[in-house]
Amino acid sequence: MTTTRPDVHPRLPAPPGPRWPVLVQSLLFGRYRHRWLPALRRRYGDVVGVRIAPHRRSLILLSRPEDIRTVFTGSATTYHAGEGNAILGPVMGEHSVLLLDEAEHLRVRKLLMPAFHGSALRGYRELMQGLSAVEVAGWPAGRFRSHDRTTALTLEIILQVVFGVTDEQRRAELRPIVTRLVGITPLIMIGWFYPALRRYGPWRRFALMSDQLDRLLYEEIGQRRNATDLDQRSDVLSRLLRVSSGGLTDAELRDNLITLLLAGHETTATALSWTLLELAANPEVQAQARHAAEHGDDEYLEAVVKESLRLHPIIYEVARRLTEPVELGGFLIPAGATVMPGIGLVQSDPLRHPDPDRFRPQRFLGQPPAANTWIPFGGGIRRCLGAGFAQLEATVVLGEVLRRFRLEPAGRPEPPRPRNVTLTPARGGTVRLFPR
């Protein structure tokens, strides 16, 4: 029986929400969350309860910055992000920093952090620029599906800047496996929690693919540990091996490399694709962004990327599983429930962002948005470790594109389409490119 903390009033009501079958709610959440969750907020308010598979999980959707702040700044022993991200376990592995909680999370995060701060980030820029220049130089004029090519580019950046794979043969082996892994569906991730399914169809193919990837990654990790030039390498894996000698095991490195891959590959590619769509549709902003690219004004390019992330959240919500009951927004949330700050909801709220449907990078110049109203990378001690890396990467690529091309729309605006846990442009971010 669940006990109630003394400071949580036992007579508070439970959050309102739909009473539809779990299967129906799971389908709506998996395929239409960017439409369904805003509709639930309009119907039920700022705190809404839903239930989804597996195991009839109770999810509590939050959309007020005040409640989101409570979650992000709350005790790590009460708000378990690792448990909240459990659905990612089959792909990322049990040692992923995203799936750990409390002391173990802090230990691994501390070992990972040096590779994503200050001089480390500056050290990645040159290689990012070189890879971006080669990729963008090959883009054809005319009608162009940007998401296909930004995905290829961000994968190459992951393989060389993060994994540090210098052998072309190994990169050639990794590319198709990684591409299939990134395309894994929620059905496979949910089904993995039912062991009987693992012998059949897509779940069996997923297991074989994971084994192939593990073999390649463990070979790379083993060779890197024995490399005589480790202190001269600037990639993320080499930095991790230098700063965490005796800290991260091979299994921990594997799981966190996969985490960096999945968290930083598809998301950055999608953010770039949305950004190109918005610039094509907003020629005045595009002209300002091009001027910034030509004059080395990273601040404005960063504002463009941030506004794209506000208007088109790649991840619509984040999750924390409660280890004890709490009060949020005047409701009693029981232990075991998963609270979900709604990134897409707070970032589209006209009370927080006036004229929210308009693409206005100026929002991010000068005074920053109010706390907990722009949260594409989460918040608190669980804020995405790779946030700085992703923003640097997007800024570098965007500058390279704008120096080479003028963008125009290729048709009507594209709605978002769910792809695993991300929301991508439905028609691949199609624009028209005109060489400059």
TIRO-946787 format. One record per residue (C-alpha): residue number from 1; chain; y, z, x. Coordinates in nm, 3 decimals, always signed. Each point is the difference from the previous one (the first is absolute). Layout:
N
R  nr kette   north      up    east
R NUM     A       Y       Z       X
...
//
This chain:
436
R  nr kette   north      up    east
R   1     A  +0.000  +0.000  +0.000
R   2     A  +0.346  -0.097  +0.129
R   3     A  +0.232  +0.288  +0.072
R   4     A  +0.375  -0.023  -0.037
R   5     A  +0.234  +0.114  +0.273
R   6     A  +0.225  +0.290  -0.106
R   7     A  +0.312  -0.218  +0.031
R   8     A  -0.139  -0.274  -0.226
R   9     A  +0.045  +0.079  -0.369
R  10     A  -0.338  -0.022  -0.179
R  11     A  +0.159  -0.114  -0.328
R  12     A  +0.162  -0.312  +0.136
R  13     A  -0.126  -0.317  -0.169
R  14     A  -0.208  -0.265  +0.169
R  15     A  +0.174  -0.331  +0.072
R  16     A  -0.011  -0.253  -0.285
R  17     A  -0.177  -0.332  +0.040
R  18     A  -0.231  -0.256  -0.160
R  19     A  -0.337  +0.108  -0.136
R  20     A  -0.170  -0.334  +0.049
R  21     A  -0.349  -0.032  +0.157
R  22     A  -0.015  +0.051  +0.376
R  23     A  -0.127  -0.354  +0.051
R  24     A  +0.302  -0.146  -0.181
R  25     A  +0.246  +0.216  +0.194
R  26     A  -0.175  -0.088  +0.328
R  27     A  +0.034  -0.372  -0.074
R  28     A  +0.367  +0.032  -0.092
R  29     A  +0.072  +0.208  +0.310
R  30     A  -0.187  -0.234  +0.231
R  31     A  +0.136  -0.330  -0.129
R  32     A  +0.325  +0.070  -0.180
R  33     A  +0.141  +0.325  +0.141
R  34     A  +0.340  -0.159  +0.074
R  35     A  +0.034  -0.068  -0.374
R  36     A  -0.207  +0.279  -0.150
R  37     A  +0.153  +0.292  +0.191
R  38     A  +0.361  -0.088  -0.095
R  39     A  -0.116  -0.035  -0.362
R  40     A  -0.162  +0.346  +0.018
R  41     A  +0.321  +0.146  +0.135
R  42     A  +0.200  -0.150  -0.286
R  43     A  -0.253  +0.132  -0.251
R  44     A  -0.073  +0.347  +0.140
R  45     A  +0.278  +0.093  +0.244
R  46     A  +0.027  +0.086  +0.369
R  47     A  -0.338  +0.179  +0.028
R  48     A  -0.301  -0.187  -0.138
R  49     A  -0.374  +0.067  +0.022
R  50     A  -0.268  -0.271  +0.017
R  51     A  -0.372  -0.004  +0.081
R  52     A  -0.181  -0.259  +0.210
R  53     A  -0.333  -0.058  +0.176
R  54     A  -0.173  +0.115  +0.205
R  55     A  -0.095  +0.336  -0.149
R  56     A  +0.269  -0.005  -0.273
R  57     A  +0.273  +0.087  +0.252
R  58     A  +0.309  +0.158  -0.153
R  59     A  +0.318  -0.168  +0.132
R  60     A  +0.347  +0.138  -0.067
R  61     A  +0.275  -0.258  +0.040
R  62     A  +0.341  +0.130  +0.118
R  63     A  +0.327  -0.192  -0.009
R  64     A  +0.282  +0.258  +0.045
R  65     A  +0.130  +0.045  +0.357
R  66     A  +0.003  +0.377  -0.053
R  67     A  -0.374  +0.006  -0.077
R  68     A  -0.075  -0.245  +0.279
R  69     A  +0.189  +0.223  +0.244
R  70     A  -0.213  +0.297  -0.112
R  71     A  -0.314  -0.195  +0.086
R  72     A  +0.126  -0.136  +0.333
R  73     A  +0.129  +0.338  +0.120
R  74     A  -0.276  +0.210  -0.154
R  75     A  -0.262  +0.192  +0.193
R  76     A  -0.256  -0.217  +0.179
R  77     A  -0.264  +0.244  -0.117
R  78     A  +0.088  -0.069  -0.365
R  79     A  +0.077  -0.373  +0.007
R  80     A  -0.289  -0.181  +0.166
R  81     A  +0.096  -0.361  +0.077
R  82     A  -0.332  -0.061  +0.174
R  83     A  -0.194  +0.081  -0.314
R  84     A  +0.252  -0.200  -0.202
R  85     A  -0.079  -0.305  +0.214
R  86     A  -0.377  +0.048  -0.020
R  87     A  -0.053  -0.340  -0.161
R  88     A  +0.094  -0.157  +0.336
R  89     A  -0.279  +0.186  +0.180
R  90     A  -0.260  -0.279  -0.010
R  91     A  +0.239  -0.229  +0.187
R  92     A  +0.199  +0.229  +0.230
R  93     A  -0.262  +0.259  +0.091
R  94     A  -0.010  +0.378  -0.018
R  95     A  +0.215  +0.051  +0.313
R  96     A  +0.297  -0.203  -0.127
R  97     A  +0.328  +0.190  +0.013
R  98     A  +0.052  -0.107  -0.362
R  99     A  -0.319  +0.179  -0.109
R 100     A  +0.044  +0.327  +0.189
R 101     A  +0.172  +0.316  -0.119
R 102     A  +0.156  +0.316  +0.140
R 103     A  -0.073  +0.089  +0.365
R 104     A  -0.221  -0.300  +0.073
R 105     A  +0.263  -0.237  -0.137
R 106     A  +0.270  +0.157  +0.215
R 107     A  -0.222  -0.019  +0.311
R 108     A  -0.072  -0.372  -0.040
R 109     A  +0.355  -0.084  -0.109
R 110     A  +0.140  +0.175  +0.309
R 111     A  -0.225  -0.211  +0.224
R 112     A  +0.101  -0.324  -0.176
R 113     A  +0.375  +0.060  -0.017
R 114     A  +0.100  -0.085  +0.360
R 115     A  -0.111  -0.361  -0.052
R 116     A  +0.249  -0.047  -0.285
R 117     A  +0.322  +0.159  +0.122
R 118     A  +0.300  -0.084  +0.217
R 119     A  -0.079  -0.186  +0.318
R 120     A  -0.346  -0.095  -0.126
R 121     A  +0.152  -0.198  -0.288
R 122     A  +0.249  -0.167  +0.232
R 123     A  -0.289  -0.101  +0.220
R 124     A  -0.167  -0.193  -0.284
R 125     A  +0.303  -0.212  -0.085
R 126     A  -0.036  -0.268  +0.268
R 127     A  -0.361  -0.080  -0.088
R 128     A  +0.086  -0.002  -0.372
R 129     A  +0.280  -0.247  +0.068
R 130     A  -0.224  -0.226  +0.206
R 131     A  -0.275  -0.008  -0.261
R 132     A  +0.254  -0.057  -0.279
R 133     A  +0.165  -0.288  +0.183
R 134     A  -0.331  -0.180  +0.052
R 135     A  -0.109  +0.050  -0.362
R 136     A  +0.329  -0.093  -0.168
R 137     A  +0.043  -0.307  +0.221
R 138     A  -0.311  -0.141  -0.164
R 139     A  +0.117  +0.045  -0.358
R 140     A  +0.043  -0.334  -0.182
R 141     A  +0.311  -0.108  -0.188
R 142     A  -0.020  -0.029  -0.376
R 143     A  -0.200  +0.203  -0.252
R 144     A  -0.158  +0.295  +0.179
R 145     A  -0.226  +0.293  -0.099
R 146     A  +0.157  +0.272  +0.209
R 147     A  -0.259  +0.272  -0.063
R 148     A  -0.277  -0.201  +0.166
R 149     A  +0.197  -0.034  +0.322
R 150     A  +0.158  +0.345  +0.010
R 151     A  -0.351  +0.139  -0.042
R 152     A  -0.123  -0.207  +0.295
R 153     A  +0.295  +0.113  +0.211
R 154     A  -0.026  +0.371  -0.077
R 155     A  -0.374  -0.017  +0.073
R 156     A  +0.073  -0.148  +0.343
R 157     A  +0.257  +0.275  +0.062
R 158     A  -0.257  +0.264  -0.097
R 159     A  -0.268  -0.151  +0.226
R 160     A  +0.227  -0.030  +0.304
R 161     A  +0.269  +0.267  -0.040
R 162     A  -0.214  +0.270  -0.164
R 163     A  -0.358  -0.073  +0.109
R 164     A  +0.110  -0.160  +0.328
R 165     A  -0.278  -0.259  -0.015
R 166     A  +0.075  -0.247  +0.279
R 167     A  -0.326  -0.195  -0.015
R 168     A  +0.041  -0.302  -0.228
R 169     A  -0.372  -0.015  -0.079
R 170     A  +0.003  +0.356  -0.129
R 171     A  +0.316  -0.067  -0.204
R 172     A  -0.174  -0.303  -0.148
R 173     A  -0.294  +0.221  -0.101
R 174     A  +0.228  +0.265  -0.148
R 175     A  +0.228  -0.224  -0.207
R 176     A  -0.244  -0.106  -0.276
R 177     A  -0.154  +0.347  -0.028
R 178     A  +0.339  +0.167  -0.028
R 179     A  +0.116  -0.258  -0.254
R 180     A  -0.300  +0.074  -0.222
R 181     A  +0.047  +0.374  +0.044
R 182     A  +0.364  -0.017  -0.108
R 183     A  -0.108  -0.186  -0.313
R 184     A  -0.239  +0.273  -0.113
R 185     A  +0.039  +0.073  -0.371
R 186     A  +0.038  +0.338  -0.174
R 187     A  -0.334  -0.073  -0.169
R 188     A  -0.176  +0.014  +0.336
R 189     A  +0.183  +0.315  +0.107
R 190     A  -0.077  +0.180  -0.326
R 191     A  -0.359  -0.126  -0.006
R 192     A  -0.057  +0.140  +0.350
R 193     A  +0.002  +0.348  -0.152
R 194     A  -0.323  -0.093  -0.182
R 195     A  -0.260  -0.026  +0.282
R 196     A  -0.249  -0.198  -0.207
R 197     A  +0.239  -0.295  -0.002
R 198     A  +0.016  -0.027  +0.379
R 199     A  -0.321  -0.205  +0.013
R 200     A  +0.137  -0.273  -0.224
R 201     A  +0.244  -0.290  -0.008
R 202     A  +0.356  +0.062  +0.121
R 203     A  -0.073  +0.357  +0.111
R 204     A  -0.281  -0.114  +0.229
R 205     A  +0.222  -0.275  +0.142
R 206     A  +0.274  +0.255  +0.056
R 207     A  -0.240  +0.223  +0.196
R 208     A  -0.107  -0.291  +0.222
R 209     A  +0.362  -0.099  +0.060
R 210     A  +0.091  +0.357  +0.094
R 211     A  -0.287  +0.011  +0.248
R 212     A  +0.124  -0.321  +0.164
R 213     A  +0.353  +0.135  +0.028
R 214     A  -0.120  +0.332  +0.140
R 215     A  -0.199  -0.176  +0.271
R 216     A  +0.305  -0.197  +0.115
R 217     A  +0.236  +0.296  -0.012
R 218     A  -0.231  +0.238  +0.183
R 219     A  -0.053  -0.262  +0.271
R 220     A  +0.378  -0.036  +0.037
R 221     A  +0.052  +0.378  +0.010
R 222     A  -0.275  +0.042  +0.258
R 223     A  +0.139  -0.273  +0.225
R 224     A  +0.352  +0.137  -0.032
R 225     A  -0.106  +0.351  +0.099
R 226     A  -0.138  -0.147  +0.322
R 227     A  +0.296  -0.232  +0.065
R 228     A  +0.161  +0.042  +0.342
R 229     A  +0.340  -0.120  -0.125
R 230     A  +0.029  +0.231  -0.300
R 231     A  +0.330  +0.146  +0.121
R 232     A  +0.152  -0.351  +0.008
R 233     A  -0.093  -0.092  -0.357
R 234     A  +0.253  +0.049  -0.278
R 235     A  -0.214  -0.050  -0.312
R 236     A  -0.060  +0.282  -0.247
R 237     A  -0.368  +0.055  +0.085
R 238     A  +0.074  +0.029  +0.373
R 239     A  +0.283  +0.244  -0.069
R 240     A  -0.231  +0.210  -0.217
R 241     A  -0.261  +0.010  +0.275
R 242     A  +0.261  +0.107  +0.255
R 243     A  +0.165  +0.275  -0.204
R 244     A  -0.312  +0.131  -0.174
R 245     A  -0.247  +0.020  +0.285
R 246     A  -0.263  +0.242  -0.119
R 247     A  +0.161  +0.004  -0.345
R 248     A  -0.112  -0.290  -0.215
R 249     A  -0.368  -0.091  -0.002
R 250     A  -0.118  -0.360  -0.027
R 251     A  -0.073  +0.057  -0.370
R 252     A  +0.349  +0.140  -0.058
R 253     A  +0.155  -0.293  +0.185
R 254     A  -0.207  -0.246  -0.205
R 255     A  +0.102  +0.154  -0.333
R 256     A  +0.367  +0.018  +0.089
R 257     A  +0.009  -0.354  +0.136
R 258     A  -0.143  -0.116  -0.334
R 259     A  +0.262  +0.214  -0.174
R 260     A  +0.280  -0.158  +0.202
R 261     A  -0.147  -0.340  -0.074
R 262     A  -0.020  +0.047  -0.377
R 263     A  +0.321  +0.199  -0.033
R 264     A  +0.206  -0.230  +0.221
R 265     A  -0.142  -0.350  -0.040
R 266     A  -0.007  -0.093  -0.367
R 267     A  +0.298  +0.220  -0.087
R 268     A  +0.236  -0.148  +0.259
R 269     A  -0.112  -0.355  -0.078
R 270     A  +0.067  +0.058  -0.368
R 271     A  +0.338  +0.162  +0.065
R 272     A  +0.103  -0.305  +0.203
R 273     A  -0.117  -0.236  -0.271
R 274     A  +0.200  +0.183  -0.269
R 275     A  +0.301  +0.002  +0.232
R 276     A  -0.013  -0.377  +0.052
R 277     A  -0.024  -0.051  -0.376
R 278     A  +0.308  +0.214  -0.059
R 279     A  +0.200  -0.170  +0.275
R 280     A  -0.089  -0.341  -0.144
R 281     A  +0.126  +0.113  -0.342
R 282     A  +0.318  +0.161  +0.140
R 283     A  +0.179  -0.252  +0.226
R 284     A  +0.300  +0.225  +0.066
R 285     A  -0.223  +0.280  +0.128
R 286     A  -0.199  -0.257  +0.197
R 287     A  +0.320  -0.124  +0.169
R 288     A  +0.091  +0.356  +0.101
R 289     A  -0.353  +0.065  +0.125
R 290     A  +0.005  -0.321  +0.206
R 291     A  +0.330  +0.100  +0.156
R 292     A  -0.154  +0.338  +0.083
R 293     A  -0.305  -0.169  +0.155
R 294     A  +0.217  -0.226  +0.215
R 295     A  +0.217  +0.287  +0.122
R 296     A  -0.266  +0.265  +0.058
R 297     A  +0.105  +0.215  -0.297
R 298     A  -0.325  +0.184  -0.064
R 299     A  +0.172  +0.247  -0.232
R 300     A  +0.061  -0.263  -0.268
R 301     A  -0.347  -0.153  +0.041
R 302     A  -0.151  +0.348  -0.039
R 303     A  +0.207  +0.048  -0.317
R 304     A  -0.140  -0.328  -0.136
R 305     A  -0.356  +0.117  +0.066
R 306     A  +0.067  +0.343  -0.152
R 307     A  +0.148  -0.152  -0.316
R 308     A  -0.303  -0.226  -0.031
R 309     A  -0.228  +0.303  +0.029
R 310     A  +0.206  +0.175  -0.269
R 311     A  -0.009  -0.289  -0.244
R 312     A  -0.361  -0.098  +0.075
R 313     A  -0.201  +0.312  +0.091
R 314     A  -0.316  -0.111  +0.179
R 315     A  -0.177  +0.327  -0.081
R 316     A  +0.098  +0.119  -0.348
R 317     A  -0.091  +0.367  +0.036
R 318     A  -0.128  +0.263  +0.245
R 319     A  -0.244  +0.279  -0.073
R 320     A  -0.053  +0.372  +0.066
R 321     A  -0.300  +0.196  -0.134
R 322     A  +0.077  +0.357  -0.104
R 323     A  -0.206  +0.287  +0.137
R 324     A  +0.164  +0.243  -0.244
R 325     A  +0.198  -0.029  -0.325
R 326     A  +0.373  -0.068  +0.020
R 327     A  +0.295  -0.047  -0.233
R 328     A  +0.175  -0.336  +0.011
R 329     A  +0.266  -0.117  -0.241
R 330     A  -0.076  +0.279  -0.246
R 331     A  -0.373  -0.076  -0.016
R 332     A  -0.305  +0.180  +0.137
R 333     A  -0.200  -0.221  +0.235
R 334     A  -0.352  +0.137  +0.060
R 335     A  -0.178  +0.030  +0.331
R 336     A  -0.202  -0.312  +0.070
R 337     A  +0.252  -0.236  -0.158
R 338     A  +0.168  -0.269  +0.210
R 339     A  +0.380  -0.015  -0.018
R 340     A  +0.150  -0.341  +0.067
R 341     A  +0.368  -0.050  +0.092
R 342     A  +0.081  -0.338  -0.152
R 343     A  +0.166  -0.208  +0.273
R 344     A  +0.057  -0.295  -0.231
R 345     A  +0.137  +0.218  -0.279
R 346     A  +0.262  +0.194  +0.195
R 347     A  +0.112  -0.307  +0.195
R 348     A  +0.065  -0.198  -0.320
R 349     A  +0.175  +0.284  -0.183
R 350     A  +0.358  -0.104  -0.093
R 351     A  +0.109  +0.364  +0.024
R 352     A  -0.095  -0.004  +0.369
R 353     A  +0.074  -0.365  +0.086
R 354     A  +0.270  -0.160  -0.220
R 355     A  -0.078  -0.357  -0.108
R 356     A  -0.355  +0.048  +0.134
R 357     A  -0.122  -0.356  -0.060
R 358     A  +0.267  -0.148  +0.227
R 359     A  -0.074  -0.069  +0.368
R 360     A  +0.279  +0.183  +0.186
R 361     A  -0.066  +0.092  +0.367
R 362     A  +0.341  +0.173  +0.004
R 363     A  -0.173  +0.298  -0.161
R 364     A  -0.140  +0.078  +0.345
R 365     A  +0.318  -0.041  +0.202
R 366     A  +0.209  +0.310  +0.062
R 367     A  -0.102  +0.282  -0.233
R 368     A  -0.381  +0.007  -0.042
R 369     A  -0.160  +0.035  -0.344
R 370     A  -0.045  +0.351  -0.138
R 371     A  -0.305  +0.186  +0.123
R 372     A  -0.332  -0.096  -0.160
R 373     A  +0.141  -0.308  -0.174
R 374     A  -0.118  -0.248  +0.267
R 375     A  -0.352  +0.092  +0.107
R 376     A  -0.203  -0.312  +0.095
R 377     A  -0.150  +0.196  +0.291
R 378     A  -0.059  +0.323  -0.190
R 379     A  +0.161  +0.322  +0.115
R 380     A  -0.032  +0.341  +0.158
R 381     A  -0.258  +0.064  +0.271
R 382     A  -0.208  -0.284  -0.146
R 383     A  +0.268  -0.267  +0.043
R 384     A  -0.157  -0.316  +0.139
R 385     A  -0.031  +0.022  +0.379
R 386     A  +0.051  -0.374  +0.032
R 387     A  +0.323  -0.020  -0.202
R 388     A  +0.214  -0.073  +0.305
R 389     A  -0.253  -0.251  +0.132
R 390     A  -0.011  -0.184  -0.334
R 391     A  +0.378  -0.016  -0.036
R 392     A  +0.041  -0.123  +0.358
R 393     A  -0.267  -0.264  -0.054
R 394     A  +0.153  -0.123  -0.326
R 395     A  +0.347  -0.014  +0.155
R 396     A  -0.121  -0.198  +0.302
R 397     A  -0.192  -0.252  -0.211
R 398     A  +0.282  -0.038  -0.253
R 399     A  +0.250  -0.074  +0.275
R 400     A  -0.227  -0.269  +0.145
R 401     A  -0.042  -0.168  -0.340
R 402     A  +0.372  -0.003  -0.078
R 403     A  +0.093  -0.147  +0.336
R 404     A  -0.234  -0.294  -0.064
R 405     A  +0.011  -0.062  -0.376
R 406     A  +0.212  -0.005  -0.311
R 407     A  -0.186  +0.124  -0.309
R 408     A  +0.013  -0.121  -0.359
R 409     A  -0.202  +0.097  -0.309
R 410     A  -0.309  -0.207  -0.075
R 411     A  -0.024  +0.087  -0.369
R 412     A  +0.041  +0.284  -0.242
R 413     A  -0.007  +0.363  +0.123
R 414     A  -0.345  +0.133  +0.093
R 415     A  -0.136  +0.313  -0.169
R 416     A  -0.203  +0.251  +0.201
R 417     A  -0.377  -0.029  +0.007
R 418     A  -0.230  +0.288  +0.104
R 419     A  -0.200  -0.063  +0.318
R 420     A  -0.214  +0.304  +0.086
R 421     A  +0.260  +0.282  +0.012
R 422     A  +0.302  -0.227  +0.056
R 423     A  +0.223  -0.216  -0.222
R 424     A  +0.046  -0.352  +0.135
R 425     A  +0.196  -0.304  -0.130
R 426     A  -0.216  -0.168  -0.266
R 427     A  +0.038  -0.352  +0.142
R 428     A  -0.011  +0.089  +0.365
R 429     A  +0.373  +0.038  +0.055
R 430     A  +0.068  -0.373  -0.024
R 431     A  +0.341  -0.116  +0.128
R 432     A  +0.148  -0.322  +0.136
R 433     A  +0.080  -0.015  +0.370
R 434     A  +0.272  -0.219  +0.151
R 435     A  +0.027  -0.014  +0.382
R 436     A  +0.339  +0.089  +0.138
//
